[in-house]
Amino acid sequence: MSSPTLTWAEVCAIPWLKDIPAKIETNKDNKIMMSPASAWHGGYESEINHHLRRLLPAGKVINECPIDTAEGTRVADVAWITKERFKPYRRAISLPIAPEICVEVLSPSNNRVEMLGKMQLYYAAGAQEVWLCDEHGHLEFFIKEQLEPVPRSVMCPDFPLCIDDEEDD
């Protein structure tokens, strides 16, 4: 007998998961996957959030944004969504449609194949761009239906190519 499938809301309500210092997602079999958290990762998320809010003030920026995909709930590290697109889901546990921009900050446990697969899930759910930020703060910008990165974001062309984590030193 197979185990019951949990909704994302049910996963989020599991008491012992609330205190785990890791990002939680589900896969296509609705099994919980976890990635350990790190301070530098959160720092890059914060910097990306700051720049998006400054450069695209007409939308909403969400850190750790859960998105329903064809293969479970995936969590974009940072996402930007127009206010109109977000409005019907502003109280949702997870978004049934991807924000226009989804950003992943890569950690040592990520690999390129995994990220390319996650990008396709975001695109299928409605994302227009997916950005990858490496452990040095360098960004790659991808647009829907194009496998190779583009030189700059189409939706936010003034976004920096590198997030400098030492700018406060």
Beta strands, then each sheet from edge to edge (+ up, - down):
strand 1: 22-26
strand 2: 32-36
strand 3: 59-69
strand 4: 72-82
strand 5: 101-105
strand 6: 129-133
strand 7: 139-143
sheet 1: 1+ 2-
sheet 2: 3+ 4- 5+ 6+ 7-
end
